[in-house]
Amino acid sequence: MVPLDDTWDRLAESLQGASRWEEYENPGGSIKRVVEPLIDGIVDDAEKLRTLQRYIRTSIKWDGNYTYYPGQSPKDLLKSRRGTAADINLMLVCMARAAGLQAEAVLISTRAHGRVRVSYPLLTQFNYVLARITLEDQKHMVDATDRFHPYTTLPLRALIDHGWVVQRGRPVWVAVRAGDSAERTTSVEATINRDGGLNGKIEIVDSGYRAIGTRTTLGDEDDSDFVRESIIDPQNAEVTECDVSGAESASLPIVVNCDFDVPAYGQVAGDYIYVSPMLAQRWNENPFTKLDRRFPVDFGYVRKNTFKLSLLIPEGYELIEAPPNIHFNSESGGTRFSRTTAVRMNRIVFETHADILRTEFKPHHYTHLREFYERVVNEHSTQLVLRRKERQVPTGDNATRAS
C-alpha cells in the first residue's frame, strides 16, 4: 500500500461527505433490519459474506452501467431491485458493515476504461466500485454484480493494476488481482474402428474463470450443442446422453459428461489409419500474428488447459508412430507445454498440458510468447499412425495342421 498525498485525502473527505455516499457507509435501521435475519445464527464471517452477497445477487439486478457514484439511496435500491455497479457493490459494503464486518469501497478504472494516473487526483478517472472485506486479517476484493462468479472471484473487467480505497484520513492504493485461474481438463475414453469411426465418452471439468464462462454459455444453449460447438473439434460429431453437475453453484467446478460418435474421424489409407489425438482443446491458430508489439499482453488471469485421451487400438492393428514426449516453455518464462504418449495394454494413453502461467507479458517478452503459441499450434497438429499387423504365415507342423 502507498499512502496518498493531501490532495487525494481531501478528495476522499469530499466523497465521503456527500450525503448519498454517506448513507452507504453508515447503514441505517432499514438496512440492519434486512441484514439481521439473513445472518441470524451464522458465526463464521466468511459465511456471513457469502450470504449477503448471495442475497444481493438474487435480489438486485445489475443494469449494466459503470459508475463510481451511487445513483440511488440504499433504501430506494432495495425497492427498485435494479442498480448500477456502484449501487450494488456499495450495498455490499453497507450490508457487510451492518453485519459487523470490516468493509471499504474501492474505486477502480475497468480494463476498457483505461489506466488511472495517480499523479492526477480526479474522480472522473474511475468508473467502477468494488467492495473490500476483511476476513480473519485477510482483505478480499469482492463484486456482487454477477451471480456466476464465486464470491471472491472478480469479473475480468475489474482485473486491473490497482484500486483506490476510500478511507477518511488515510486513503490508499491497493493491488487488484485475480483470485483464481481458468482451468479446463478434458478426458476422453474412445474406440476407433477399422473404418476410422470414433466413439466414446468425454468428460469436461471447468473451474475458476473457465467455469464462469461455461455457466453463462450453458444458460443460453443445449448441453449437447455446447459440447459439439465448444469442445469437440470435428464438426460432424454426434453428442448424446449429456449430464451436467455444478452449474447451479458458483463455487463448484462444472462437470460435463457426454457420449459421442464421430463417423470417419480417422483417415484410412490401405493398411494405415491416421488419427489426430487432439479431439478437443486444440490450438488451431496463433492469435499473435504481428512480429512485434508496443503494449503488454494482459491475460487477466492464469490459464491452464489439460487434455487426456485413452484410445483403444482396433484388433489387428498396432501403433507405429506417435508424437514424442516433450516439455518446453517460452524463453522468458510464464508458459508451459508438455505432452506424453504411451501404449498400455491395447490402449494409447495421450496427455497434453498447455498453460499460461503469467497474467501479463511485457512488450520485450512478446516475441517469446508468440513463438510459444506457434510451437503449440504445430505440436497440436501431430498425428497417431496405426498399421494393420502383418498376417502370420503358418510354417512347418503349424502349416500341416492349418491345412
FILUM-476433 format. One record per residue (C-alpha): residue in one letter; x, y, z. Coordinates in nm, 3 decimals, m for minus. Example, Ala and Ser with C-alpha at 12.3 -4.5 7.8 and 13.67 -1.06 7.14 Angstrom:
BEGIN
residu, x, y, z
a, 1.230, m0.450, 0.780
s, 1.367, m0.106, 0.714
% end
This chain:
BEGIN
residu, x, y, z
m, 0.000, 0.000, 0.000
v, 0.118, 0.352, m0.083
p, m0.018, 0.644, 0.125
l, m0.166, 0.923, m0.084
d, m0.088, 1.292, m0.066
d, m0.312, 1.556, 0.091
t, m0.494, 1.625, m0.236
w, m0.621, 1.268, m0.256
d, m0.702, 1.292, 0.116
r, m0.924, 1.594, 0.056
l, m1.088, 1.417, m0.237
a, m1.173, 1.121, m0.011
e, m1.318, 1.354, 0.253
s, m1.529, 1.528, m0.009
l, m1.662, 1.198, m0.144
q, m1.739, 1.053, 0.197
g, m1.908, 1.376, 0.300
a, m2.159, 1.350, 0.015
s, m2.499, 1.259, 0.159
r, m2.576, 0.964, m0.068
w, m2.230, 0.808, m0.028
e, m2.258, 0.855, 0.348
e, m2.584, 0.656, 0.353
y, m2.399, 0.351, 0.220
e, m2.104, 0.386, 0.456
n, m2.326, 0.424, 0.763
p, m2.605, 0.164, 0.743
g, m2.933, 0.282, 0.887
g, m3.207, 0.093, 1.062
s, m3.381, m0.017, 0.742
i, m3.064, m0.195, 0.622
k, m2.997, m0.352, 0.960
r, m3.350, m0.490, 0.969
v, m3.282, m0.666, 0.637
v, m2.939, m0.795, 0.738
e, m3.016, m0.929, 1.086
p, m3.249, m1.216, 0.982
l, m3.018, m1.307, 0.693
i, m2.721, m1.375, 0.920
d, m2.911, m1.494, 1.226
g, m2.728, m1.794, 1.371
i, m2.425, m1.758, 1.139
v, m2.099, m1.731, 1.334
d, m1.841, m1.761, 1.055
d, m1.762, m1.424, 0.892
a, m1.692, m1.581, 0.551
e, m2.035, m1.744, 0.554
k, m2.191, m1.410, 0.651
l, m2.026, m1.251, 0.347
r, m2.139, m1.531, 0.115
t, m2.494, m1.499, 0.248
l, m2.508, m1.123, 0.198
q, m2.351, m1.142, m0.147
r, m2.594, m1.416, m0.250
y, m2.888, m1.207, m0.125
i, m2.776, m0.903, m0.326
r, m2.708, m1.107, m0.641
t, m3.050, m1.270, m0.633
s, m3.246, m0.964, m0.518
i, m3.089, m0.680, m0.717
k, m3.017, m0.689, m1.089
w, m2.719, m0.502, m1.233
d, m2.838, m0.267, m1.507
g, m2.502, m0.285, m1.689
n, m2.399, 0.072, m1.606
y, m2.049, 0.157, m1.484
t, m2.005, 0.444, m1.240
y, m1.815, 0.532, m0.924
y, m2.103, 0.714, m0.750
p, m2.437, 0.566, m0.640
g, m2.746, 0.669, m0.832
q, m2.995, 0.595, m0.555
s, m3.011, 0.552, m0.179
p, m2.979, 0.207, m0.015
k, m3.348, 0.215, 0.077
d, m3.455, 0.300, m0.278
l, m3.223, 0.033, m0.420
l, m3.395, m0.236, m0.214
k, m3.728, m0.116, m0.352
s, m3.627, m0.086, m0.718
r, m3.418, m0.409, m0.715
r, m3.211, m0.272, m1.002
g, m2.898, m0.059, m0.995
t, m2.554, 0.034, m1.123
a, m2.231, m0.140, m1.026
a, m2.172, 0.139, m0.772
d, m2.520, 0.090, m0.622
i, m2.478, m0.285, m0.590
n, m2.123, m0.304, m0.455
l, m2.175, m0.012, m0.216
m, m2.480, m0.201, m0.091
l, m2.248, m0.494, m0.019
v, m2.022, m0.259, 0.179
c, m2.327, m0.125, 0.362
m, m2.469, m0.467, 0.450
a, m2.127, m0.605, 0.548
r, m2.083, m0.319, 0.794
a, m2.433, m0.380, 0.930
a, m2.325, m0.741, 0.988
g, m2.020, m0.628, 1.186
l, m1.763, m0.691, 0.910
q, m1.485, m0.450, 0.818
a, m1.565, m0.321, 0.470
e, m1.448, m0.037, 0.245
a, m1.532, 0.085, m0.103
v, m1.258, 0.060, m0.367
l, m1.274, 0.279, m0.677
i, m1.119, 0.143, m0.996
s, m1.100, 0.207, m1.367
t, m1.209, m0.102, m1.560
r, m0.989, m0.261, m1.826
a, m1.178, m0.094, m2.112
h, m1.180, 0.246, m1.939
g, m0.802, 0.290, m1.919
r, m0.536, 0.318, m1.651
v, m0.557, 0.564, m1.362
r, m0.279, 0.824, m1.343
v, m0.202, 0.859, m0.973
s, m0.042, 1.200, m1.025
y, m0.382, 1.343, m1.126
p, m0.632, 1.326, m0.835
l, m0.953, 1.322, m1.040
l, m1.259, 1.111, m0.961
t, m1.351, 1.103, m1.329
q, m1.064, 0.858, m1.384
f, m1.275, 0.595, m1.205
n, m1.583, 0.419, m1.342
y, m1.643, 0.123, m1.109
v, m1.666, 0.029, m0.742
l, m1.558, m0.289, m0.563
a, m1.603, m0.390, m0.201
r, m1.301, m0.479, 0.012
i, m1.394, m0.709, 0.301
t, m1.161, m0.821, 0.582
l, m1.192, m1.186, 0.689
e, m0.950, m1.315, 0.954
d, m0.700, m1.036, 0.882
q, m0.711, m1.117, 0.508
k, m0.851, m0.850, 0.278
h, m1.065, m0.970, m0.014
m, m1.187, m0.778, m0.316
v, m1.549, m0.869, m0.379
d, m1.804, m0.795, m0.653
a, m2.177, m0.867, m0.628
t, m2.296, m0.783, m0.981
d, m2.271, m1.131, m1.138
r, m2.431, m1.445, m0.996
f, m2.198, m1.677, m1.193
h, m1.881, m1.566, m1.011
p, m1.752, m1.733, m0.692
y, m1.782, m1.490, m0.405
t, m1.419, m1.366, m0.403
t, m1.356, m1.401, m0.779
l, m1.367, m1.066, m0.958
p, m1.507, m1.026, m1.310
l, m1.249, m0.984, m1.585
r, m1.348, m0.620, m1.636
a, m1.225, m0.544, m1.282
l, m0.884, m0.713, m1.309
i, m0.660, m0.408, m1.329
d, m0.335, m0.285, m1.171
h, m0.466, m0.110, m0.862
g, m0.764, 0.050, m0.694
w, m0.823, 0.340, m0.458
v, m0.956, 0.251, m0.113
v, m1.181, 0.532, 0.005
q, m1.092, 0.581, 0.372
r, m1.129, 0.911, 0.554
g, m0.787, 1.040, 0.657
r, m0.591, 0.751, 0.506
p, m0.699, 0.656, 0.152
v, m0.452, 0.415, m0.010
w, m0.378, 0.240, m0.339
v, m0.402, m0.138, m0.333
a, m0.334, m0.408, m0.591
v, m0.636, m0.565, m0.761
r, m0.551, m0.917, m0.875
a, m0.731, m1.227, m0.994
g, m0.815, m1.451, m0.704
d, m0.847, m1.755, m0.928
s, m0.728, m1.911, m1.254
a, m0.914, m2.050, m1.556
e, m0.874, m2.426, m1.579
r, m1.017, m2.691, m1.809
t, m0.943, m3.063, m1.803
t, m1.090, m3.273, m2.085
s, m1.072, m3.651, m2.059
v, m1.173, m3.878, m2.347
e, m1.207, m4.256, m2.347
a, m1.270, m4.374, m2.702
t, m1.256, m4.658, m2.952
i, m1.162, m4.623, m3.318
n, m1.278, m4.884, m3.570
r, m1.117, m5.003, m3.894
d, m1.320, m4.751, m4.095
g, m1.187, m4.460, m3.888
g, m1.508, m4.408, m3.691
l, m1.457, m4.285, m3.335
n, m1.694, m4.321, m3.042
g, m1.669, m4.300, m2.666
k, m1.719, m4.079, m2.363
i, m1.593, m3.728, m2.290
e, m1.569, m3.551, m1.955
i, m1.502, m3.177, m1.926
v, m1.416, m3.026, m1.587
d, m1.407, m2.645, m1.577
s, m1.306, m2.446, m1.271
g, m1.235, m2.085, m1.180
y, m1.286, m1.834, m1.459
r, m1.339, m2.113, m1.713
a, m1.641, m2.234, m1.515
i, m1.787, m1.882, m1.515
g, m1.787, m1.873, m1.894
t, m1.928, m2.224, m1.916
r, m2.214, m2.142, m1.677
t, m2.306, m1.844, m1.891
t, m2.295, m2.049, m2.212
l, m2.493, m2.341, m2.071
g, m2.764, m2.098, m1.968
d, m2.809, m1.999, m2.333
e, m2.791, m2.330, m2.523
d, m2.844, m2.706, m2.504
d, m2.576, m2.912, m2.326
s, m2.502, m3.130, m2.630
d, m2.479, m2.823, m2.857
f, m2.229, m2.670, m2.615
v, m2.009, m2.981, m2.625
r, m2.038, m3.015, m3.003
e, m1.965, m2.650, m3.079
s, m1.726, m2.557, m2.800
i, m1.543, m2.875, m2.709
i, m1.516, m3.141, m2.981
d, m1.323, m3.026, m3.286
p, m1.483, m3.247, m3.555
q, m1.786, m3.064, m3.689
n, m1.974, m3.386, m3.770
a, m1.967, m3.515, m3.412
e, m2.290, m3.656, m3.269
v, m2.320, m3.581, m2.897
t, m2.577, m3.757, m2.679
e, m2.654, m3.851, m2.320
c, m2.512, m3.537, m2.159
d, m2.505, m3.488, m1.783
v, m2.403, m3.160, m1.616
s, m2.321, m3.108, m1.249
g, m2.210, m2.799, m1.058
a, m2.386, m2.549, m1.285
e, m2.612, m2.416, m1.010
s, m2.333, m2.333, m0.764
a, m2.086, m2.056, m0.845
s, m1.832, m2.204, m0.602
l, m1.810, m2.552, m0.760
p, m1.637, m2.674, m1.077
i, m1.869, m2.757, m1.366
v, m1.850, m3.119, m1.482
v, m1.998, m3.219, m1.820
n, m2.016, m3.587, m1.922
c, m2.135, m3.693, m2.268
d, m2.133, m3.985, m2.510
f, m2.017, m3.903, m2.862
d, m1.974, m4.056, m3.205
v, m1.767, m3.916, m3.493
p, m1.805, m4.101, m3.826
a, m1.486, m4.126, m4.033
y, m1.274, m3.936, m3.778
g, m0.955, m4.123, m3.867
q, m0.816, m4.111, m4.220
v, m0.791, m4.464, m4.362
a, m0.531, m4.532, m4.634
g, m0.484, m4.900, m4.712
d, m0.339, m5.071, m4.405
y, m0.295, m4.741, m4.221
i, m0.521, m4.524, m4.003
y, m0.412, m4.167, m3.930
v, m0.565, m4.016, m3.615
s, m0.537, m3.670, m3.463
p, m0.523, m3.726, m3.086
m, m0.635, m3.367, m3.012
l, m1.007, m3.432, m3.022
a, m1.062, m3.121, m2.807
q, m0.869, m2.819, m2.675
r, m0.664, m2.799, m2.991
w, m0.495, m2.465, m3.064
n, m0.569, m2.430, m3.434
e, m0.406, m2.094, m3.495
n, m0.175, m1.841, m3.335
p, m0.365, m1.526, m3.226
f, m0.040, m1.329, m3.219
t, 0.031, m1.264, m3.585
k, 0.228, m0.939, m3.566
l, 0.605, m0.960, m3.538
d, 0.630, m0.706, m3.256
r, 0.411, m0.522, m3.009
r, 0.434, m0.188, m2.826
f, 0.195, m0.268, m2.540
p, 0.177, m0.553, m2.287
v, m0.033, m0.864, m2.346
d, m0.269, m0.880, m2.048
f, m0.447, m1.214, m1.999
g, m0.611, m1.106, m1.674
y, m0.567, m1.444, m1.506
v, m0.364, m1.766, m1.527
r, m0.495, m2.023, m1.780
k, m0.439, m2.399, m1.757
n, m0.550, m2.649, m2.022
t, m0.522, m3.026, m1.986
f, m0.631, m3.286, m2.241
k, m0.625, m3.663, m2.183
l, m0.704, m3.939, m2.431
s, m0.732, m4.313, m2.378
l, m0.779, m4.470, m2.723
l, m0.848, m4.841, m2.775
i, m0.642, m4.978, m3.065
p, m0.856, m5.180, m3.311
e, m0.796, m5.554, m3.307
g, m0.532, m5.647, m3.562
y, m0.367, m5.301, m3.560
e, m0.061, m5.158, m3.388
l, 0.072, m4.810, m3.317
i, 0.378, m4.745, m3.533
e, 0.417, m4.369, m3.500
a, 0.328, m4.123, m3.224
p, 0.425, m3.769, m3.121
p, 0.734, m3.781, m2.897
n, 0.721, m3.692, m2.529
i, 0.811, m3.327, m2.497
h, 0.827, m3.039, m2.250
f, 0.904, m2.673, m2.320
n, 0.823, m2.317, m2.219
s, 0.886, m1.974, m2.366
e, 1.232, m1.828, m2.333
s, 1.116, m1.560, m2.088
g, 0.902, m1.799, m1.882
g, 0.536, m1.767, m1.792
t, 0.424, m2.050, m2.020
r, 0.442, m2.429, m2.015
f, 0.368, m2.711, m2.258
s, 0.409, m3.085, m2.210
r, 0.299, m3.399, m2.391
t, 0.332, m3.769, m2.321
t, 0.230, m4.070, m2.530
a, 0.242, m4.433, m2.419
v, 0.085, m4.770, m2.502
r, m0.060, m4.961, m2.208
m, m0.206, m5.300, m2.288
n, m0.405, m5.228, m2.604
r, m0.468, m4.858, m2.536
i, m0.288, m4.543, m2.644
v, m0.260, m4.306, m2.347
f, m0.202, m3.948, m2.459
e, m0.186, m3.632, m2.244
t, m0.101, m3.266, m2.304
h, m0.080, m2.953, m2.090
a, m0.075, m2.601, m2.235
d, m0.060, m2.331, m1.968
i, m0.028, m1.954, m1.950
l, 0.116, m1.901, m1.602
r, 0.167, m1.524, m1.609
t, m0.113, m1.268, m1.635
e, 0.090, m1.005, m1.821
f, 0.370, m1.020, m2.078
k, 0.571, m0.705, m2.138
p, 0.645, m0.593, m2.497
h, 1.003, m0.724, m2.480
h, 0.863, m1.071, m2.398
y, 0.607, m1.064, m2.679
t, 0.826, m1.247, m2.932
h, 0.877, m1.535, m2.688
l, 0.501, m1.557, m2.625
r, 0.424, m1.553, m2.998
e, 0.681, m1.828, m3.061
f, 0.534, m2.038, m2.780
y, 0.186, m2.019, m2.934
e, 0.323, m2.104, m3.277
r, 0.500, m2.409, m3.143
v, 0.193, m2.532, m2.955
v, m0.018, m2.496, m3.271
n, 0.235, m2.713, m3.455
e, 0.254, m2.974, m3.177
h, m0.126, m2.998, m3.160
s, m0.138, m3.086, m3.532
t, 0.066, m3.406, m3.495
q, m0.092, m3.747, m3.558
l, m0.100, m4.105, m3.439
v, m0.037, m4.367, m3.709
l, m0.189, m4.715, m3.678
r, m0.097, m5.002, m3.912
r, m0.263, m5.334, m3.975
k, m0.045, m5.611, m3.839
e, 0.108, m5.849, m4.090
r, m0.065, m6.187, m4.103
q, 0.146, m6.468, m3.964
v, 0.210, m6.732, m4.234
p, 0.197, m7.084, m4.082
t, 0.518, m7.290, m4.127
g, 0.623, m7.650, m4.058
d, 0.390, m7.852, m3.837
n, 0.167, m7.547, m3.794
a, 0.121, m7.530, m4.172
t, 0.032, m7.902, m4.185
r, m0.225, m7.863, m3.909
a, m0.362, m7.549, m4.073
s, m0.421, m7.742, m4.397
% end
